[in-house]
Amino acid sequence: MASAVAVAAAAAACPWDALPAHLQERILALLPLTELLPVAAVSRALRRLVRSAAFHALLSPHRLDAFFLLSPRLAFHPLSRRVLPTPPLAAATEAASPPLVSSASPSLLVTAASLLRLPPLPAGSYLLSVVVPVAASSSSSSSYTLVAVTTGTVGRSYTLDAADPSPRWASRGDLPLPFALLGNAAVSGDRGQLFVLGRGPDALLAFDLATGRWVALPIAMPHGLTTAHLFVFDGRLFLVGGVERFGVVERVVVWLMDGGGEEDLFWTKVGLMPADVFDELVAGRHGSFWHFQAADRLGIVCLYNAADGRLVMFDSADGVWTVLPRVSSLDAEESCRWFGHVLEPGNELLLGQRCQ
């Protein structure tokens, strides 16, 4: 909010008015979208600028300007460090039905209702990931790829191009090993590859969307790993997870995949949750805490203990952990179903803003 106030003050002075329109646009485009709302209220000229198509073409997702869903109605907003009402786009989803899967930035939520126009999922499969092209609009584009998998003795995979006039599920490669279950899918920056953690046995998998080929990468997983979550930031693959002893989470660690090549990969520890942050996450239940949930967007990772309403955040850009306001008056079962999905505000928020 301080940055928006600064811009508003500058707009009232002659130097801002003297700037060419294209420089005004580029300066304002550096702000998070939610910070532009009060800017639009400063003057009619600024309101026209932030609502123009030329200005919207300059906007890109801001890493702090995302909403980590806690329910159909509430979400955590890293920029303000507050729990806020869910943005309009998420509120339009089925309130009784949480998203089945969501994409990395730009955000897209896939619900049961949104699948009605598509062929049914292949027998025995579930949605693992939705991949949205970098240049696509998160709110209106139908250009995305769905990835579905089965697990068990023979794990199979399927993809569907939603932009195809006659979409159909295409059979892709089999998983290299039988897995009891798969973790989350982290999408590479170029949207060409998925990284997935296989559990039972533990292995890091890579799926090439172009060839449909799965490989188990030659990297040993950290000992005692539990409740693990993969994420990509700045072109690098990270892993955040609990380290357990006798079935109880003792600490939370962040690792970075490192190495000189595909045959020389290893995990480097780059972050350890401080004791006070860990105590907040586990709500003082040392010796009996065993599970948390995780969600990420553009290097911001939130860990959630739904049973006790505790949230903490890790920023990969500076390696800082932050204790967030406690969540209360939420149904733990409902928030467990919704958390893990992240929504970015779209340009529609600017168009729909009524400035007094």
C-alpha positions in Angstrom: 0.0 0.0 0.0 2.9 2.4 0.7 4.0 2.2 -3.0 0.4 3.0 -4.1 0.4 6.1 -1.8 3.7 7.2 -3.2 2.4 7.0 -6.8 -0.7 8.8 -5.8 1.4 11.6 -4.3 3.5 11.8 -7.4 0.5 12.0 -9.6 -0.7 15.2 -7.8 2.6 17.0 -8.7 3.7 18.5 -12.0 6.7 16.1 -12.6 4.4 13.1 -13.0 2.1 15.0 -15.3 5.1 16.0 -17.4 6.1 12.4 -18.1 5.2 10.9 -21.5 2.3 8.5 -21.3 4.4 5.5 -22.2 6.7 6.2 -19.3 3.8 6.5 -16.9 2.5 3.1 -18.1 5.9 1.4 -17.6 6.3 2.8 -14.1 2.8 1.8 -13.0 3.2 -1.6 -14.6 5.9 -2.4 -12.0 3.3 -2.3 -9.2 1.3 -5.4 -8.1 -2.2 -5.3 -9.6 -3.9 -5.0 -6.3 -1.8 -1.9 -5.6 -3.1 -0.3 -8.8 -6.7 -0.2 -7.5 -6.1 2.9 -5.2 -4.0 4.5 -8.0 -7.0 4.3 -10.3 -8.9 6.4 -7.8 -6.5 9.3 -7.9 -7.7 10.9 -11.1 -9.7 10.3 -14.3 -6.5 10.3 -16.3 -4.9 7.6 -14.2 -8.2 5.6 -14.2 -8.2 5.7 -18.0 -4.5 4.6 -18.1 -4.8 1.6 -15.8 -7.9 0.4 -17.7 -6.5 0.7 -21.2 -5.7 -2.3 -23.3 -2.2 -1.0 -24.0 -1.4 -0.8 -20.3 -2.8 -4.3 -19.6 -0.4 -5.6 -22.3 2.5 -4.5 -20.1 1.3 -6.2 -16.9 2.8 -9.5 -15.8 2.1 -11.5 -12.6 3.8 -10.0 -9.5 5.3 -12.7 -7.3 3.7 -11.2 -4.1 0.3 -10.5 -5.7 -1.3 -13.9 -5.4 -4.1 -15.4 -3.4 -3.5 -18.7 -1.6 -7.0 -20.2 -1.3 -8.2 -21.3 2.1 -11.9 -21.7 1.2 -14.2 -20.6 -1.6 -14.5 -17.3 0.3 -11.1 -16.5 1.9 -7.5 -16.5 0.7 -4.1 -15.5 2.1 -2.5 -12.5 0.3 1.3 -12.4 0.7 1.6 -8.8 -0.3 -0.6 -7.5 2.5 0.2 -10.4 4.9 -3.6 -10.7 5.5 -6.4 -13.1 4.9 -8.7 -11.4 2.4 -11.9 -12.2 0.5 -11.3 -14.5 -2.5 -10.9 -12.6 -5.8 -14.0 -12.6 -8.1 -12.6 -15.2 -10.5 -12.2 -17.8 -7.7 -15.5 -16.9 -6.2 -17.1 -17.8 -9.5 -16.0 -21.4 -9.1 -18.3 -24.0 -7.6 -18.4 -23.2 -3.9 -19.2 -26.7 -3.0 -16.5 -28.2 -5.3 -12.9 -27.3 -4.8 -10.6 -27.2 -7.8 -9.4 -30.6 -9.0 -6.1 -29.2 -10.1 -4.5 -25.7 -10.7 -1.7 -24.4 -12.9 1.4 -22.5 -12.2 1.5 -18.8 -13.2 -0.6 -17.7 -15.1 -3.2 -19.3 -12.9 -6.1 -21.5 -14.0 -8.4 -23.5 -11.7 -9.9 -26.7 -13.2 -13.1 -27.8 -11.5 -15.5 -30.6 -12.2 -17.8 -28.2 -14.0 -15.1 -26.9 -16.3 -14.4 -30.5 -17.5 -18.0 -31.1 -18.7 -17.2 -29.9 -22.2 -14.2 -32.2 -22.4 -14.1 -36.0 -22.8 -14.2 -37.9 -19.5 -11.0 -38.9 -17.8 -9.4 -42.2 -18.8 -10.6 -45.1 -16.6 -8.8 -45.2 -13.3 -6.9 -41.9 -13.8 -6.9 -38.6 -12.0 -5.8 -35.1 -12.9 -2.1 -34.5 -12.1 -1.5 -31.1 -13.7 -2.8 -28.3 -15.9 -0.2 -26.5 -18.0 -1.0 -23.0 -19.2 1.3 -21.3 -21.8 3.2 -18.4 -20.4 1.5 -15.9 -22.8 -2.0 -17.1 -22.2 -4.6 -15.1 -20.3 -5.4 -16.8 -17.0 -9.0 -15.8 -17.0 -10.2 -16.3 -20.6 -7.8 -18.5 -22.6 -8.8 -22.1 -23.4 -5.2 -22.9 -24.4 -4.0 -25.4 -21.8 -2.9 -29.0 -21.5 -4.3 -31.4 -19.0 -2.1 -34.3 -17.7 -3.8 -37.3 -16.1 -2.1 -40.4 -14.6 -2.8 -43.7 -13.0 -0.7 -45.3 -10.2 -0.2 -48.9 -9.1 1.4 -51.8 -10.8 1.5 -50.1 -14.2 1.3 -46.3 -14.0 0.1 -44.7 -17.2 -0.2 -41.1 -18.4 -2.5 -39.2 -20.7 -2.6 -35.6 -22.0 -5.4 -33.5 -23.5 -5.0 -30.3 -25.5 -8.0 -28.2 -24.5 -7.5 -25.8 -27.5 -8.0 -28.7 -29.9 -11.4 -28.3 -31.8 -12.0 -32.0 -31.1 -10.1 -32.6 -27.8 -9.3 -36.2 -26.9 -7.1 -37.9 -24.3 -3.9 -39.1 -25.9 -2.1 -42.1 -24.3 1.5 -41.1 -23.4 4.4 -43.0 -21.8 4.2 -45.3 -18.8 5.8 -44.4 -15.5 9.2 -46.0 -15.1 8.3 -47.6 -11.8 5.2 -48.7 -9.9 4.4 -46.0 -7.3 1.9 -46.1 -4.5 1.1 -42.4 -5.1 2.5 -39.3 -6.7 3.1 -35.9 -5.2 2.5 -32.5 -6.7 3.7 -31.6 -10.2 6.1 -28.6 -10.6 6.1 -27.1 -14.1 9.3 -26.0 -15.7 9.6 -22.3 -16.7 9.3 -23.1 -20.4 6.2 -25.2 -19.7 7.8 -28.2 -21.5 8.4 -30.5 -18.5 6.8 -31.6 -15.3 8.8 -32.7 -12.2 6.9 -35.1 -10.0 7.8 -36.8 -6.7 7.0 -40.5 -6.7 6.3 -42.0 -3.3 6.6 -45.7 -2.4 9.3 -46.0 -3.7 10.7 -42.4 -3.5 12.0 -41.0 -6.8 12.1 -37.8 -8.7 10.4 -38.1 -12.0 10.5 -35.9 -15.1 7.8 -35.9 -17.8 8.5 -34.4 -21.2 5.2 -32.9 -22.5 6.4 -33.0 -26.1 7.6 -36.6 -26.3 5.3 -38.1 -23.5 8.4 -39.8 -22.0 8.9 -40.3 -18.2 12.3 -40.7 -16.7 13.4 -41.3 -13.1 16.2 -38.8 -12.5 19.4 -40.1 -10.9 19.2 -38.3 -7.7 18.9 -39.7 -4.1 16.0 -38.3 -2.1 16.7 -36.7 1.3 16.6 -39.3 4.2 13.5 -39.2 6.3 11.6 -37.0 3.8 7.9 -36.6 4.4 5.1 -34.2 3.4 7.2 -33.0 0.4 6.4 -30.3 -2.2 8.3 -29.5 -5.4 8.4 -26.0 -6.9 10.2 -24.1 -9.6 11.6 -20.6 -9.1 13.9 -18.7 -11.4 14.4 -21.8 -13.6 15.6 -24.0 -10.7 13.9 -26.9 -9.0 13.3 -26.7 -5.2 12.0 -29.2 -2.7 10.5 -28.3 0.6 9.6 -31.0 3.1 9.5 -32.3 6.6 12.1 -34.5 8.0 10.7 -37.2 10.2 12.0 -39.4 13.0 9.8 -42.3 14.2 6.9 -40.9 12.2 7.0 -37.4 13.6 8.1 -34.3 11.8 11.2 -32.9 13.5 12.1 -30.0 11.2 11.3 -28.5 7.8 14.0 -28.1 5.2 14.3 -26.5 1.7 16.6 -28.1 -0.9 17.7 -27.0 -4.3 18.5 -29.5 -7.1 22.1 -29.0 -8.1 24.7 -30.8 -10.1 26.9 -30.6 -13.2 24.5 -32.5 -15.5 21.8 -35.1 -15.7 24.1 -37.9 -14.4 25.4 -35.8 -11.5 22.4 -34.5 -9.6 22.1 -34.0 -5.9 20.0 -31.9 -3.4 21.7 -29.0 -1.6 20.1 -27.7 1.6 19.4 -24.0 1.1 17.0 -23.3 4.0 16.0 -24.6 7.4 12.9 -23.4 9.1 13.9 -21.5 12.3 12.8 -23.0 15.6 10.3 -20.3 16.4 8.6 -20.6 13.0 8.5 -24.4 13.3 6.9 -24.1 16.7 4.2 -21.9 15.2 3.5 -24.3 12.4 3.2 -27.3 14.6 1.2 -25.3 17.2 3.4 -26.6 20.0 2.6 -30.2 19.2 6.2 -31.4 19.2 6.3 -35.2 19.2 2.8 -35.6 17.7 2.8 -33.5 14.5 3.1 -35.3 11.2 1.5 -33.5 8.3 1.2 -30.0 6.7 0.1 -28.8 3.3 2.1 -26.6 0.9 1.3 -24.3 -2.0 3.6 -22.1 -4.1 3.5 -19.3 -6.6 6.6 -17.7 -8.2 8.9 -18.7 -5.4 6.6 -17.8 -2.5 5.8 -21.0 -0.6 3.1 -21.2 2.1 2.9 -24.1 4.5 -0.5 -24.7 6.2 -1.4 -26.7 9.3 -5.2 -26.8 8.8 -6.0 -28.6 12.0 -4.6 -25.7 14.1 -5.1 -22.8 11.6 -1.4 -22.0 11.4 0.3 -20.5 8.3 4.0 -19.8 7.6 5.7 -18.5 4.4 9.0 -19.0 2.8 10.4 -16.5 0.2 12.9 -18.2 -2.1 14.2 -14.9 -3.3 15.8 -14.0 0.0 15.5 -17.3 2.0 13.4 -15.6 4.7 10.7 -17.4 6.7 7.7 -15.5 8.0 5.0 -16.4 10.6 1.6 -15.3 9.2 -1.6 -14.4 11.0 -3.4 -17.4 12.4 -6.5 -18.6 10.6 -9.7 -19.0 12.6 -13.4 -19.7 12.0 -12.6 -22.0 9.1 -13.8 -25.5 8.6 -10.5 -27.5 8.7 -11.8 -30.2 6.3 -13.0 -27.6 3.8 -9.8 -25.6 4.0 -7.7 -28.8 3.5 -9.6 -29.4 0.2 -9.0 -25.8 -1.1 -5.5 -25.1 0.1 -2.8 -25.9 -2.5 -4.5 -23.8 -5.2 -3.3 -20.3 -5.9 -5.0 -17.6 -7.9 -3.6 -14.4 -9.4 -5.8 -11.4 -9.9 -6.6 -10.7 -13.5 -7.0 -7.5 -15.4 -10.7 -7.8 -14.9 -10.1 -6.5 -11.4 -9.0 -3.2 -12.8 -11.9 -3.0 -15.2 -14.4 -3.8 -12.5 -13.1 -1.3 -9.9 -15.4 1.5 -9.2 -13.4 4.6 -8.2 -15.1 7.1 -6.1 
